[in-house]
């Protein structure tokens, strides 16, 4: 007779602590190397910044042990490693700016934003005990997201930088509300799709092997298209428009598994983008730079030339396979080397090898998010985790694709890596949500009581033959209207 002994599932918190050591060491080592290779001395604020970053990281680790002991053990070390390397590169650009007689204080601002982002991530883990609570605020999240997207258009509050109106100015700080709007929209999309997925999945005619949706079910994707194209035309923000619409289509595909939604979404956005390029000179300039970057007329055009893009390409090419080394390149020759073009800066000083290692970190982060979506037992959590993980991966694709001239250049920044307070804060919140959902996904199901012999479906003959019948909780599944229903799995042992 086989005997099954209960065994506590490991939560992998010690593995996370072990991974945090090299993750922190990468950033500190890069910081020291930047100082030694540029000025011959270790930067004066190395100890201060290292202690602050280490204490915040350990604080988050201890909070996970307390509030989310079964959270994914790899996500936090990946974010810490990316944040530390990004901070070192921003400090390296600052030193180059100071040598040219400029202020160069972006690293200090980045550290302040990182502190704020990690504190907000801790607040999410502390006060959000169950991610399913967010489902109650589905339509509230939609209203908040639309309000955030419209904020830059408010006179006196919005700020136009390089032709794009995507920032707001509050005192000495500037903020990009669309970064927070994407989190609210992910909550809204998850809540809406988990409620209506049966209608979106099953209804509609079948044409040439492709099941098309009914016209009356096209409302959500048309609304998402109008919002994204509105952002593109009114704010001239190609990156945010592409990110928001891509996130919605991806979550729609996850919810329905219908390829027709993806095809319809791609056609809608492609047509809208072409129309916006014709109507908006700013968007048209982006496409012209992409298509004719090496044309001397386009290169020397001011404003809206391709000089930034071409210099970034030459910078990455000069880095070669292993790069020039920390502090030994010339990334300062590229405008916005610490934000929009930090990928080109890292490609020059760390080479193709270092850049691929960073992209591997993002790939792992997105993979852990998608794995969380597979493991969590409720439909809302699956859609929210998949949407947030897709957002990280898609944002990296848009940024790297723009810098390498695969797609038109956008104004998005690399998560955790690039200078930019709004992006950094929102991505730490995204990480906290993924950690919270992963805790629910990896947490062992509570053992159920033994199944009574008179439970319908239990074979009386089996019990008579000496089989021991028990039941264990096997999670939950979503019924037709999206509500969670407990599922009991019957286990037979001889």
C-alpha positions in Angstrom: 0.0 0.0 0.0 1.4 3.4 -1.0 1.6 6.0 1.6 1.6 9.7 0.8 3.2 11.9 3.5 2.4 15.6 3.6 5.4 17.8 2.9 5.6 21.5 3.1 6.2 23.2 -0.2 9.4 25.2 -0.3 9.0 29.0 -0.7 12.5 29.6 -2.2 13.1 32.7 -0.1 16.6 31.7 0.7 17.3 31.1 -3.0 16.0 34.7 -3.6 18.4 36.0 -0.9 21.3 34.1 -2.6 20.4 35.6 -6.0 20.2 39.1 -4.5 23.9 39.1 -3.6 25.2 38.9 -7.2 22.4 41.2 -8.3 23.5 43.9 -5.9 27.2 43.2 -6.6 26.7 43.8 -10.4 25.4 47.4 -9.8 28.1 48.3 -7.2 30.9 46.8 -9.3 29.7 48.8 -12.4 29.5 52.0 -10.3 33.1 51.6 -9.0 34.4 50.7 -12.5 32.7 53.8 -13.9 34.6 56.1 -11.4 37.9 54.3 -11.9 37.8 54.4 -15.7 36.6 58.0 -16.0 38.4 59.9 -13.2 40.7 57.4 -11.6 38.9 57.4 -8.2 35.9 55.7 -6.8 32.9 58.0 -6.9 32.4 59.8 -3.6 28.8 58.8 -3.2 29.4 55.1 -3.9 29.0 54.0 -0.3 25.9 56.1 0.3 24.1 54.9 -2.8 25.2 51.3 -2.2 23.9 51.3 1.4 20.6 52.9 0.4 20.0 50.5 -2.5 21.0 47.4 -0.4 18.8 48.4 2.5 15.8 48.9 0.3 16.4 45.6 -1.4 16.7 43.7 1.8 13.6 45.5 3.1 11.6 44.2 0.1 13.0 40.8 0.6 12.0 40.7 4.3 8.6 42.1 3.4 8.1 39.2 0.9 9.0 36.7 3.6 6.3 38.3 5.8 3.5 39.1 3.3 4.1 36.9 0.3 6.3 34.0 1.3 5.6 32.0 -1.8 6.2 34.8 -4.3 8.5 34.1 -7.3 12.1 34.1 -6.1 13.7 35.3 -9.4 11.7 38.5 -10.2 13.1 40.7 -7.5 16.8 39.8 -8.1 16.3 40.5 -11.9 14.8 43.9 -11.2 17.5 44.8 -8.7 20.3 43.8 -11.2 18.7 45.9 -14.0 18.2 48.9 -11.7 21.8 48.8 -10.4 23.3 48.6 -13.9 21.0 51.4 -15.1 22.0 53.6 -12.2 25.7 53.0 -12.9 25.3 53.9 -16.6 23.3 57.1 -15.7 26.1 58.0 -13.3 28.6 57.4 -16.0 26.8 59.8 -18.3 26.7 62.3 -15.5 30.4 62.2 -15.1 30.9 62.8 -18.8 28.5 65.8 -18.6 30.4 67.2 -15.6 33.7 67.0 -17.5 32.0 69.1 -20.3 31.0 71.7 -17.7 27.3 70.7 -17.4 25.4 69.9 -14.2 25.0 66.1 -14.6 22.7 65.3 -11.7 20.5 62.6 -13.3 21.9 59.8 -11.2 20.8 61.5 -8.0 17.3 62.0 -9.3 17.2 58.4 -10.5 18.1 57.2 -7.0 15.3 59.3 -5.5 12.8 57.9 -8.0 14.1 54.4 -7.3 13.5 54.8 -3.6 10.0 56.1 -4.3 9.3 53.1 -6.6 10.6 50.5 -4.2 8.6 52.1 -1.3 5.4 52.0 -3.5 6.1 48.4 -4.4 6.4 47.6 -0.7 3.1 49.4 -0.1 1.4 47.3 -2.8 2.7 44.1 -1.2 1.7 45.3 2.3 -1.8 46.5 1.7 -2.9 44.3 -1.3 -3.4 41.0 0.4 -5.3 39.4 -2.5 -4.9 40.5 -6.2 -8.6 39.6 -6.8 -9.5 42.6 -4.8 -8.6 44.7 -7.9 -11.4 43.2 -9.8 -13.9 45.2 -7.8 -12.4 48.3 -9.3 -12.6 47.3 -13.0 -14.5 50.4 -14.3 -13.0 52.7 -11.7 -9.6 51.7 -13.2 -10.8 52.6 -16.6 -12.0 56.1 -15.5 -8.7 56.7 -13.7 -6.7 55.5 -16.8 -8.6 57.8 -19.1 -8.1 60.7 -16.7 -4.4 60.1 -16.6 -4.1 59.9 -20.4 -5.9 63.3 -20.7 -3.9 65.1 -18.0 -1.1 66.3 -20.4 -3.7 68.0 -22.5 -4.8 70.2 -19.5 -3.6 73.8 -20.2 -1.0 74.9 -17.7 -0.3 71.3 -16.6 0.9 69.6 -19.8 4.4 69.9 -21.0 5.5 69.7 -24.6 9.0 68.3 -25.1 10.4 67.8 -28.5 7.0 67.9 -30.1 5.3 65.3 -27.8 2.8 66.3 -25.1 3.1 63.4 -22.8 4.4 64.9 -19.6 2.9 67.0 -16.8 4.9 69.5 -14.8 4.3 69.7 -11.0 6.7 72.1 -9.4 10.3 71.0 -10.1 9.2 67.5 -11.2 7.9 66.2 -14.5 5.8 63.1 -14.8 4.4 60.9 -17.6 0.9 59.8 -16.5 0.6 57.2 -19.3 3.0 55.0 -17.3 0.5 54.7 -14.5 -2.4 54.6 -16.9 -1.1 51.3 -18.4 -1.4 49.6 -15.0 -5.0 50.9 -14.6 -5.8 49.8 -18.1 -4.4 46.3 -17.4 -6.7 46.0 -14.4 -9.7 47.2 -16.5 -8.9 44.9 -19.4 -8.5 41.9 -17.1 -11.8 42.6 -15.2 -13.7 43.2 -18.4 -12.4 40.3 -20.4 -12.8 37.7 -17.7 -16.5 38.6 -17.5 -17.2 38.7 -21.2 -14.8 36.2 -22.6 -17.5 33.6 -23.4 -19.3 36.0 -25.7 -16.1 37.1 -27.3 -14.9 33.5 -27.7 -17.9 31.6 -29.0 -20.1 34.0 -31.0 -19.5 34.9 -34.6 -19.4 33.4 -38.1 -16.6 31.3 -39.4 -14.9 32.4 -42.7 -12.1 30.6 -44.4 -11.2 28.7 -41.2 -11.1 32.0 -39.2 -13.8 32.6 -36.6 -14.7 36.3 -36.9 -16.4 38.2 -34.1 -19.9 39.6 -34.4 -20.1 43.4 -35.2 -21.9 44.0 -31.9 -18.9 42.4 -30.0 -16.4 44.7 -31.7 -17.1 47.5 -29.2 -14.2 46.9 -26.8 -11.5 46.7 -29.5 -12.9 49.7 -31.3 -12.9 51.7 -28.0 -9.3 50.6 -27.3 -8.4 51.6 -30.9 -10.0 55.1 -30.5 -8.1 55.7 -27.2 -4.8 54.6 -28.6 -5.1 56.6 -31.9 -6.3 59.6 -29.8 -3.1 59.4 -27.8 -1.1 59.2 -31.0 -2.8 62.2 -32.7 -3.4 64.5 -29.7 -0.1 63.8 -27.9 2.1 62.6 -30.7 3.1 59.7 -28.6 3.6 56.7 -30.9 5.2 54.5 -28.2 2.4 54.7 -25.6 -0.2 54.3 -28.3 1.4 51.2 -29.6 2.0 49.8 -26.0 -1.6 50.3 -24.9 -3.2 48.8 -28.0 -0.7 45.9 -28.1 -1.4 45.1 -24.4 -5.2 45.1 -25.0 -4.9 42.8 -28.1 -2.6 40.4 -26.3 -4.9 40.1 -23.3 -7.9 39.7 -25.7 -6.0 36.8 -27.4 -5.2 35.2 -24.0 -8.8 35.4 -23.0 -10.4 34.1 -26.2 -7.6 32.2 -28.0 -9.0 33.6 -31.2 -6.4 34.6 -33.8 -9.0 36.8 -35.6 -8.8 39.4 -32.8 -5.0 39.7 -33.4 -5.5 40.1 -37.1 -8.3 42.7 -36.7 -6.2 44.6 -34.1 -3.1 44.7 -36.3 -5.2 45.9 -39.3 -6.9 48.6 -37.2 -3.7 49.9 -35.7 -1.8 49.8 -38.9 -4.5 51.8 -40.7 -4.7 54.3 -37.8 -1.0 54.8 -37.7 -0.8 55.5 -41.4 -3.7 58.0 -41.1 -2.0 59.6 -38.1 1.3 59.9 -40.0 -0.5 61.8 -42.8 -2.3 64.0 -40.3 0.5 64.7 -37.9 3.9 66.1 -39.0 5.6 64.8 -35.9 4.5 61.2 -36.5 5.4 61.5 -40.2 8.9 62.7 -39.2 9.3 59.6 -37.1 8.5 57.4 -40.1 10.8 59.4 -42.4 13.7 59.0 -40.0 13.1 55.3 -39.8 12.9 54.8 -43.6 15.7 57.2 -44.7 18.0 57.5 -41.6 21.2 57.7 -43.7 19.9 60.2 -46.2 22.1 63.3 -45.7 19.0 65.6 -45.9 17.2 63.6 -43.2 20.3 63.3 -41.1 20.9 67.1 -41.0 17.3 68.1 -40.7 16.7 70.3 -37.6 14.5 69.5 -35.8 13.4 65.9 -36.5 16.6 64.7 -38.0 18.1 61.2 -37.8 21.4 62.2 -36.2 20.5 60.7 -32.8 19.5 57.3 -34.4 22.5 57.1 -36.6 25.0 58.0 -33.8 23.4 55.4 -31.6 23.9 52.8 -34.3 27.6 53.8 -34.8 28.1 53.7 -31.0 26.8 50.2 -30.7 28.9 49.1 -33.7 32.0 50.6 -32.1 31.4 48.5 -29.0 31.8 45.3 -31.0 31.4 41.9 -29.3 32.7 42.8 -25.8 32.4 46.6 -25.6 34.9 49.3 -24.7 34.4 48.8 -21.0 32.6 50.8 -18.3 33.5 54.5 -18.7 35.7 54.0 -21.8 33.3 54.7 -24.6 31.7 57.9 -25.9 28.0 57.5 -25.3 27.7 61.2 -24.5 27.8 61.9 -28.3 24.2 60.5 -28.5 21.4 62.8 -27.3 19.4 61.3 -24.4 22.1 58.7 -23.8 20.8 58.0 -20.3 17.1 57.6 -21.1 15.8 56.9 -24.6 19.2 55.7 -25.9 20.6 53.9 -22.8 20.5 50.7 -24.8 22.9 52.2 -27.3 25.1 53.5 -24.4 25.2 50.0 -22.8 25.8 48.4 -26.2 28.8 50.6 -26.8 30.4 50.0 -23.4 29.3 46.4 -22.7 29.3 45.2 -26.3 26.9 42.7 -27.9 27.6 40.2 -25.2 26.6 42.5 -22.4 23.5 43.7 -24.3 22.4 40.2 -24.9 22.8 39.4 -21.2 20.6 42.4 -20.3 18.0 41.3 -22.8 18.1 37.8 -21.3 17.3 39.3 -17.9 14.2 40.9 -19.4 13.3 37.7 -21.2 13.5 35.8 -17.8 11.4 38.5 -16.1 8.7 38.2 -18.8 8.9 34.4 -18.7 8.4 34.3 -14.9 5.4 36.6 -15.3 3.8 34.4 -17.9 4.6 31.3 -15.8 2.8 33.1 -12.9 -0.2 33.6 -15.3 -0.2 29.9 -16.1 0.0 28.8 -12.4 -2.5 31.1 -10.8 -5.9 29.6 -10.4 -8.4 32.4 -11.1 -9.1 33.9 -14.5 -8.7 37.5 -13.4 -5.2 36.8 -12.1 -4.2 34.9 -15.3 -5.2 37.8 -17.5 -3.7 40.5 -15.2 -0.3 38.7 -14.9 -0.2 37.9 -18.6 -1.0 41.5 -19.5 1.7 42.9 -17.1 4.3 40.4 -18.3 3.5 41.2 -21.9 3.8 44.9 -21.2 7.4 44.5 -20.0 8.4 42.3 -22.9 6.6 44.5 -25.5 8.1 47.7 -24.1 11.6 46.2 -24.4 10.8 45.2 -28.0 9.6 48.6 -28.9 12.6 50.4 -27.4 15.3 48.0 -28.7 13.5 47.8 -32.1 13.5 51.6 -32.3 17.2 52.0 -31.3 18.3 49.3 -33.8 16.0 50.7 -36.6 13.8 47.6 -36.7 10.7 49.8 -36.2 10.2 53.6 -35.9 11.8 55.2 -32.9 9.4 55.9 -30.0 9.7 57.8 -26.7 9.5 54.8 -24.4 12.3 53.8 -22.0 13.7 50.5 -20.9 12.0 49.3 -17.7 14.2 49.6 -14.5 17.2 50.7 -16.7 16.7 54.1 -18.2 16.5 57.5 -16.5 12.9 58.5 -16.0 11.0 58.7 -12.8 7.5 57.8 -14.1 8.7 54.7 -15.9 10.7 53.5 -12.9 7.9 54.0 -10.4 5.3 52.3 -12.6 7.5 49.3 -13.3 8.2 48.7 -9.6 4.5 48.7 -9.1 4.1 46.3 -11.9 6.7 44.1 -10.3 4.9 44.2 -7.0 1.6 43.1 -8.6 3.4 40.2 -10.4 5.0 39.2 -7.1 1.6 39.3 -5.3 0.0 37.2 -8.0 2.9 34.7 -8.0 2.4 34.2 -4.3 -1.1 33.1 -5.0 0.0 30.9 -7.9 2.8 29.1 -5.9 1.0 28.9 -2.6 0.0 25.3 -1.9 -3.7 24.6 -1.9 -5.3 24.0 1.5 -5.9 20.4 2.2 -9.5 19.4 2.1 -11.4 17.2 4.4 -11.7 13.5 3.5 -14.5 12.8 1.1 -17.6 11.2 2.7 -18.5 7.8 1.3 -21.9 9.0 0.3 -20.5 11.9 -1.9 -22.1 11.7 -5.4 -19.5 10.4 -7.9 -17.5 8.3 -5.5 -17.6 4.7 -6.4 -18.8 2.7 -3.4 -17.4 -0.5 -4.9 -13.9 1.0 -4.9 -14.1 1.7 -1.2 -15.4 -1.8 -0.6 -12.3 -3.1 -2.5 -10.0 -1.5 0.0 -9.2 1.7 -1.8 -8.6 4.7 0.5 -10.5 7.7 -0.9 -9.4 11.2 0.0 -9.9 14.6 -1.5 -7.5 17.5 -1.9 -8.1 21.1 -2.9 -7.0 21.5 -6.5 -7.5 25.2 -6.8 -10.4 26.8 -8.5 -11.7 27.5 -12.0 -13.8 30.2 -13.4 -17.3 29.4 -14.3 -19.2 31.1 -17.1 -19.6 34.5 -15.5 -16.1 34.7 -14.3 -16.8 33.8 -10.6 -14.4 31.5 -8.9 -15.7 28.0 -8.1 -13.9 25.6 -5.9 -12.7 22.4 -7.5 -12.2 19.2 -5.6 -10.0 16.5 -7.1 -10.7 12.9 -5.9 -7.5 10.9 -5.3 -7.5 7.2 -5.0 -4.7 5.2 -3.4 -4.6 1.5 -3.0 
